[in-house]
Amino acid sequence: MTPEELSSVVKTTLAEAVASGDINLETLPENVRVERPKSRDHGDWATNIALQLAKPAKMNPRQLAEALATRLTEHPGITRVEVAGPGFINVTLDAAAAGQLAQSIVEGGETFGHNQALTGHVINLEYVSANPTGPLHMGHTRWAALGDALLRLLRASGADVTAEYYINDAGNQMNVFAATVLAALHGEDTPEGGYPGEYINDLAKIVAAQRPDVRDLPRPEALKVVREIAYPAQLAQIRGTLQAFGVHFDEWFSEKFLHDEKLIDSAIATLREQGNIDDRDGAVWLRTTDFGDDKDRVLIKDDGEPTYFAADAAYYLSKRERGFSEKIYILGADHHGYVGRLKAMAACAGDDPEQNIEILIGQLMSVKGARLSKRKGNVIALDDLIEWLGTDALRYTLARYPADSPIDVDPEVLQSKTNDNPVFYVQYAHARACNAARNAEAQGVDHSSFDAAQLTHEREEELLAHLAKFPNTVARAAELREPHRVARYLEDLAGAYHAWYAKCRIAPSTREDGTVEPVTDLNRTRLWLNSATAQVLRNGLTLLGVSAPDQM
């Protein structure tokens, strides 16, 4: 019995109790959450549904729980139901019902762990969004890994999510970028405030190849030509790096589009209609202090030019107009000051800043022994990190810690093939399960039969308990925006699998006389459990954007 199946049983039992008049409720809950109790002595599963419904049912929560417990005890597959504390319901399954989970996992395949916790949520998830003036570097690596893992988790939990990269291709940085490439074309030094790095010379060669006459053009025209060629070339390089890192965006949204399509003017008009615009000192101001910001924000300066904040407001409103009721921003530690102003801006636009916008601020990462890249500029480039440490090691490590905790990555650990390396530990468990299946199948063990009641060894009970936690782990990781929950779960599951593997043979044993014992249903059923474990390990690694090798 899966957690979802038990949840359905509790909900059906509740409906029966309401229909019979034992419990008085006008509406039934859409979902009933069941979770593993902290102690196995309290049963296989627990639910606090009685505590949640006591007030609308006008009943003592323990009395309500006992009414449900009496009916649940009669359900096939449930051996014991106890009411604990103020009204918790603890459920113990019989061995067959608990073991049935292994078959359900294998049959569910790559969709096992998917859930409906966030069904109906329409989300725009923006992350990375680096300026297209140079290669991605270590500062972007964490946001790429975390953002993509969160995207996968949200989708696995039923949300409709669009991954978006905001291209900062407007403003003075693009003028400086073009001037830097043009200086390289003429063999001049990098201009003050320009972008260092050999990649600029590479871009200059691309420009010269497409427009051999560019050096002879008047400077204003030359700058325009350089920008029109170098910008898409640099953006293509960024796309290629992200692709190598396993990160894909549904939408690449141009800041320049906001200006060209007059979306900033439209946004200001919308904010003015909401009554939160002031015209003073020749400028246009948004009264964000009315909604908790530390100061009001200028949208249009006294010279008539829009500010960066005006573009931020227009971008936010464009997301709303495109149908995204929820907007999630993943920003770096240096953007902590943006939280208050963006939430206040959302409130000025008439949205609920607690529901319609969410801003995740991540801390920085460092890598021991990482060297700056002269070619990429004064940075540690993501390309170099991928080549040095590998995508799997980087992505798993970066997803393994809460976003708000700094990370100091140790390359020696990540490159080691020992249990001290968390990604190796988990991937090895998957490879071991695949190898165990190959060996068992070579000795005639197959999936032709399944007898869940035979999975009674304490290590099997422990492994099944870990497997059952996966859907809820995925749902909670998505709801709390915490991919690290999945990584830590996988490490616990790997440990439970290794312990089971050491005690419970899948393939038949060899007798003292050298003959092999016949294949039994226990062998076949353990193969199902082995396959189920491999499937969950694979599904979890996939959610983190990490591969699951079948041999190592």
Order of alpha helices (4+ residues) and beta strands (2+ residues): alpha-beta-alpha-alpha-beta-beta-alpha-beta-alpha-beta-alpha-alpha-alpha-beta-alpha-alpha-beta-beta-beta-alpha-beta-alpha-beta-beta-alpha-alpha-beta-alpha-alpha-alpha-alpha-alpha-alpha
